[in-house]
Amino acid sequence: MIVPTATLADLHGADGSTTYSRDGYTVIGAVNGPLEVGRRDELPQEATLEVHIRPAAGVGSTSLSPYSSP
């Protein structure tokens, strides 16, 4: 049995990051922000989360845009 592992702060260019590995698969997550928004576009009661999924090798598949909500 392979034991899952998790490490923090692997990516130096991100505000926060982690790596999780289990059963031969590895997931890297990073957080950047907050980003400043123009006062005119500011919506204090809302937040936006943008997710990018990329394979470790090769070309990525279909965009997840249809699954996002405004």
C-alpha positions as CSV (number, residue, x, y, z in Angstrom):
1,M,0.0,0.0,0.0
2,I,1.4,3.4,-1.0
3,V,0.9,6.1,1.6
4,P,-0.4,9.4,0.4
5,T,1.8,12.5,0.9
6,A,1.2,16.2,1.0
7,T,3.7,19.1,1.1
8,L,3.2,22.8,1.4
9,A,4.8,25.8,-0.4
10,D,6.3,23.9,-3.4
11,L,5.8,26.7,-5.9
12,H,7.9,29.8,-5.3
13,G,5.9,32.2,-7.5
14,A,2.5,31.6,-5.8
15,D,1.1,33.1,-2.7
16,G,0.3,29.6,-1.5
17,S,0.7,26.1,-2.9
18,T,0.6,22.5,-2.1
19,T,1.4,19.1,-3.7
20,Y,-0.7,16.0,-3.0
21,S,0.4,12.5,-4.2
22,R,-1.4,9.2,-4.0
23,D,-1.4,5.9,-6.0
24,G,1.0,7.3,-8.6
25,Y,-1.0,10.5,-9.3
26,T,0.2,14.0,-8.3
27,V,-2.0,17.1,-7.9
28,I,-0.4,20.6,-7.5
29,G,-2.5,23.4,-6.3
30,A,-1.6,27.1,-6.2
31,V,-3.4,30.3,-4.9
32,N,-2.7,33.8,-6.1
33,G,-4.4,36.9,-5.0
34,P,-6.3,38.9,-4.1
35,L,-6.1,41.0,-7.2
36,E,-7.2,44.7,-7.2
37,V,-10.4,45.5,-9.1
38,G,-11.4,48.9,-10.3
39,R,-13.8,50.7,-7.9
40,R,-16.5,50.8,-10.7
41,D,-16.3,47.0,-11.1
42,E,-16.1,46.1,-7.4
43,L,-18.9,43.8,-6.0
44,P,-18.1,43.4,-2.3
45,Q,-20.8,40.7,-1.9
46,E,-19.4,38.4,-4.6
47,A,-16.1,36.5,-5.1
48,T,-14.6,35.0,-8.2
49,L,-12.7,31.7,-8.4
50,E,-10.8,30.9,-11.5
51,V,-9.6,27.2,-11.9
52,H,-7.1,26.1,-14.5
53,I,-6.6,22.3,-15.1
54,R,-3.5,21.3,-17.0
55,P,-2.0,17.8,-17.6
56,A,1.6,17.2,-16.6
57,A,2.5,16.3,-20.2
58,G,0.8,16.7,-23.6
59,V,-2.0,18.9,-24.7
60,G,-4.9,19.8,-22.4
61,S,-8.5,18.7,-23.2
62,T,-11.7,20.6,-23.5
63,S,-12.1,23.8,-21.5
64,L,-14.3,23.8,-18.4
65,S,-16.0,27.1,-19.4
66,P,-19.4,25.4,-19.9
67,Y,-19.3,24.2,-16.2
68,S,-18.6,27.7,-14.8
69,S,-21.3,29.9,-13.4
70,P,-21.4,33.7,-13.6
